[in-house]
């Protein structure tokens, strides 16, 4: 498989695909959960590539009524079946991909769940169903807990996508440098990896910005000087923290009590949804901050980081956030 890393996951998928081809059936439905930007979409496309079948990406929110669901299922590959749905030739099960599948309306989860289980769909008449060709649905989500249990149970293969290790991260940046047709030094790759948090989406973005800096300076090779110049312009520090994250940590550092999400949105100028789903994820996972029903607080690790990096201290002082901004 062309996807870098996730070796155990890829072995399981290869086994499932080999078995499906031998049985002239479809691989089990798969749920890809875990951190955003870690390759869920790329892996789903790779499954379709290995199967040699169609890949259909669907916006979950669109599957809110029978008409839209039928329209999706009508686009499946019906070749290889007789008029009653019996397999008479080698079939090519379509891969349906639902990114952020936790956004699928409950109606869609119910109806699509039945299709996933029985490979049939209601005709609109009472207790009448119409057969469907075999397909594999791959759902990607960062919020597994928001899926209904019946829908969740339809996924027989569940995989969790974690951030990449340093070795795989290096390979990812190197691979995409070749794809972008730019030369880059090993030290510059390490600069990107150190700040990339093991998330391909972030590392590739940093690589592309470094390429832009290279061309703007009319250079030939992305060196450490180029990446450092890029990160300085982007406001990314040596560890990978951006300005918004540092604003949050500083606000928590200066607060005497837990700070509410609404307050952080005011301080940073970001939406509460963006802070909760995107920005806080890394800070909480790496234990720089914690969150509870009473609000957000900085951890000893987060406090130490700000102090050691010189972001807070005697020069900055310690000013308590106004009580108006503190959620008890």
C-alpha positions in Angstrom: 0.0 0.0 0.0 1.2 3.5 -0.8 0.2 5.0 2.5 3.1 5.5 4.9 3.0 3.9 8.3 0.0 2.2 10.0 1.6 -1.2 9.2 -0.6 -3.4 11.5 -3.7 -1.6 10.1 -2.7 -2.2 6.5 -2.1 -5.9 7.2 -5.6 -6.3 8.5 -7.1 -4.4 5.6 -5.1 -6.5 3.1 -6.4 -9.7 4.7 -10.0 -8.4 4.6 -9.6 -7.5 0.9 -8.0 -10.8 -0.1 -10.8 -12.7 1.7 -13.5 -10.5 0.0 -12.1 -11.1 -3.5 -11.9 -14.9 -2.8 -15.6 -14.9 -1.7 -16.6 -12.6 -4.4 -18.0 -10.2 -1.8 -17.2 -6.9 -0.2 -14.8 -6.2 2.6 -16.4 -5.4 6.0 -17.5 -1.8 6.6 -14.7 0.1 8.3 -14.6 2.9 10.8 -11.5 5.1 10.9 -11.4 7.2 14.1 -8.8 9.3 15.7 -6.9 12.5 15.3 -7.7 14.8 12.4 -5.2 14.9 9.5 -3.6 11.5 10.2 -4.5 9.8 6.9 -8.0 8.5 7.2 -9.1 9.9 3.8 -5.9 8.6 2.1 -6.4 5.2 3.6 -10.0 5.0 2.4 -8.9 5.9 -1.1 -6.2 3.2 -0.9 -8.8 0.6 0.0 -10.7 1.4 -3.2 -7.5 1.4 -5.2 -6.6 -2.1 -3.9 -10.1 -3.3 -4.7 -10.0 -1.8 -8.1 -13.4 -0.3 -7.6 -15.2 3.0 -7.5 -14.7 5.5 -4.7 -17.6 7.8 -3.7 -17.1 10.5 -1.2 -20.3 11.7 0.4 -21.1 14.7 2.7 -22.9 13.2 5.7 -25.3 16.1 6.2 -26.8 15.4 2.7 -28.1 12.0 3.7 -31.1 13.5 5.5 -33.9 11.9 3.5 -34.9 8.9 1.5 -34.4 10.6 -1.8 -30.8 11.5 -1.2 -30.0 8.1 0.2 -31.6 6.3 -2.8 -29.6 8.6 -5.1 -26.4 7.5 -3.4 -27.2 3.8 -3.5 -28.3 4.0 -7.2 -24.7 5.0 -8.0 -23.3 1.7 -6.8 -21.8 -0.8 -9.3 -24.6 -3.2 -10.3 -22.4 -5.2 -12.8 -22.0 -8.9 -12.0 -25.5 -9.5 -10.7 -28.7 -10.9 -12.3 -32.0 -9.2 -12.0 -32.7 -10.8 -8.6 -29.4 -9.7 -7.1 -27.6 -13.0 -7.4 -23.9 -12.8 -8.1 -23.2 -14.3 -11.6 -19.8 -12.7 -12.3 -16.9 -11.2 -10.3 -18.3 -8.1 -8.6 -16.7 -4.7 -7.9 -18.0 -3.5 -4.5 -18.0 0.3 -4.4 -16.3 2.1 -1.6 -18.5 4.8 0.0 -16.6 7.3 2.1 -18.2 9.4 4.8 -15.8 11.9 6.3 -16.8 13.3 9.7 -19.6 10.6 9.7 -20.7 11.7 13.2 -22.4 14.5 11.4 -24.7 12.0 9.6 -28.3 12.8 10.6 -30.0 10.1 12.8 -32.4 9.3 9.9 -29.3 8.6 7.7 -27.7 6.5 10.3 -30.8 4.4 10.6 -31.6 3.9 6.9 -28.0 3.6 5.8 -27.3 1.2 8.7 -30.0 -1.1 7.4 -28.5 -1.0 3.9 -25.0 -1.8 5.4 -26.4 -4.8 7.2 -28.8 -6.3 4.7 -27.7 -4.8 1.4 -31.2 -3.8 0.7 -33.3 -0.7 0.8 -36.9 0.1 1.4 -38.9 0.7 -1.8 -41.4 3.1 -0.1 -44.0 0.4 0.2 -44.7 -1.2 3.5 -42.3 -4.0 4.3 -41.0 -4.0 0.7 -37.2 -4.0 0.1 -35.1 -3.8 -3.0 -31.7 -5.6 -3.2 -28.5 -3.6 -3.4 -25.1 -4.6 -4.8 -22.4 -5.2 -2.2 -20.5 -2.1 -1.1 -18.0 -1.2 1.7 -18.8 1.9 3.7 -15.8 3.6 5.3 -16.7 6.2 8.0 -14.1 8.6 9.3 -14.6 10.5 12.5 -12.9 12.3 15.3 -16.0 11.9 17.6 -16.9 8.2 17.7 -19.1 8.8 20.8 -21.6 10.8 18.8 -22.5 7.9 16.6 -25.6 5.9 17.5 -24.9 2.4 18.8 -26.9 0.5 16.1 -24.9 2.5 13.4 -21.6 1.9 15.1 -22.3 -1.8 15.3 -22.4 -2.0 11.5 -18.7 -1.4 11.3 -16.9 -4.7 11.7 -13.4 -3.3 11.3 -12.4 -0.4 13.6 -9.1 1.4 13.3 -7.7 4.2 15.4 -5.4 6.7 13.6 -2.7 8.1 15.9 -0.1 10.7 15.1 2.9 9.4 13.2 6.2 8.6 14.9 9.4 10.5 14.1 10.6 8.0 11.5 7.4 7.8 9.5 7.0 11.6 9.8 10.4 12.1 8.3 9.4 9.8 5.4 6.2 11.6 4.9 7.9 15.0 4.5 10.6 13.6 2.3 8.0 11.9 0.1 6.0 15.1 -0.4 9.1 17.1 -1.1 9.7 14.8 -4.0 6.1 15.1 -5.1 6.5 18.9 -5.0 9.8 18.6 -6.9 11.8 20.6 -4.3 15.1 19.7 -2.7 15.3 19.7 1.1 18.0 19.0 3.6 17.6 16.3 6.3 17.9 19.1 9.0 15.1 21.1 7.4 12.9 18.0 7.3 13.6 17.5 11.1 12.7 21.2 11.7 9.3 20.5 10.1 8.8 17.1 11.8 9.6 18.7 15.2 6.8 21.1 14.8 4.4 18.9 12.9 3.1 16.9 15.8 3.0 13.7 13.8 0.1 15.0 11.7 0.7 14.7 7.9 -1.7 17.5 7.2 0.3 19.9 9.3 3.7 18.8 8.1 2.7 19.0 4.4 1.3 22.5 5.0 4.6 23.6 6.6 6.5 22.0 3.8 4.5 23.9 1.2 5.0 27.2 3.1 8.7 26.5 3.2 8.7 25.9 -0.5 7.0 29.3 -1.0 9.7 31.0 1.1 12.4 29.2 -1.0 11.0 30.5 -4.2 10.4 34.0 -2.8 14.1 34.1 -1.8 15.1 32.6 -5.1 16.9 29.7 -3.4 17.6 26.2 -4.7 17.3 24.0 -1.6 15.0 24.2 1.5 17.5 24.5 4.3 17.1 24.9 8.0 17.5 28.7 7.5 14.6 28.6 5.1 12.3 26.6 7.4 13.2 28.8 10.4 12.5 31.9 8.4 9.1 30.4 7.4 8.2 29.5 10.9 9.1 32.9 12.2 6.8 34.5 9.6 4.0 32.1 10.6 4.4 32.7 14.3 5.3 29.1 15.0 7.7 28.6 17.9 10.4 25.9 18.1 8.0 23.3 19.6 5.3 24.0 17.2 2.9 26.2 19.2 1.1 28.9 17.2 0.0 32.3 18.4 -3.6 31.2 19.2 -2.4 28.3 21.3 0.0 30.5 23.2 -2.7 33.0 23.8 -4.8 30.3 25.3 -2.0 29.0 27.5 -1.1 32.5 28.7 -4.7 33.2 29.5 -5.0 30.0 31.6 -1.6 30.8 33.2 -2.8 34.2 34.3 -6.3 33.1 35.4 -7.0 32.4 39.1 -9.8 30.0 38.3 -11.0 27.8 35.4 -11.7 29.6 32.2 -14.8 28.9 30.1 -14.8 28.2 26.4 -16.7 31.4 25.7 -14.0 33.4 27.3 -11.3 31.7 25.3 -13.2 32.5 22.2 -13.3 36.2 23.1 -9.6 36.2 23.9 -8.4 34.5 20.8 -11.0 35.7 18.3 -11.7 32.1 17.3 -15.1 30.3 17.4 -15.9 28.1 20.3 -16.3 25.2 17.9 -12.8 25.7 16.4 -11.2 25.9 19.8 -13.0 22.8 21.1 -12.6 20.5 18.1 -9.3 21.7 16.6 -7.1 23.9 18.8 -7.6 22.2 22.2 -7.1 18.7 21.0 -3.3 18.8 21.0 -3.1 20.9 24.2 -5.2 18.4 26.1 -3.6 15.3 24.6 -0.1 16.5 25.4 -1.2 17.6 28.9 -0.5 21.3 28.6 -4.0 22.0 29.7 -7.0 20.2 31.1 -10.7 20.7 30.7 -13.7 19.9 32.8 -17.3 21.0 33.4 -16.0 24.0 35.3 -13.8 25.2 32.5 -10.2 25.0 31.3 -7.0 25.1 33.4 -3.3 25.0 32.7 -1.4 22.0 33.8 2.0 22.0 35.6 3.6 21.0 32.3 1.9 23.9 30.5 3.0 26.3 33.2 6.6 25.1 33.1 6.7 25.4 29.3 5.6 29.0 29.3 8.1 29.8 32.1 11.1 28.0 30.5 10.4 29.5 27.1 10.2 33.0 28.6 6.6 33.6 27.6 5.8 34.6 31.2 7.8 35.7 34.1 8.8 38.9 35.9 8.8 40.9 32.6 5.3 39.9 31.8 3.9 39.8 35.3 0.9 37.7 36.3 -2.4 39.5 35.8 -5.6 37.7 36.8 -8.4 37.6 34.2 -11.4 39.6 35.1 -14.1 37.8 36.9 -16.4 38.6 33.9 -14.3 36.2 31.8 -14.1 33.4 34.3 -16.6 30.6 34.3 -17.1 29.0 37.7 
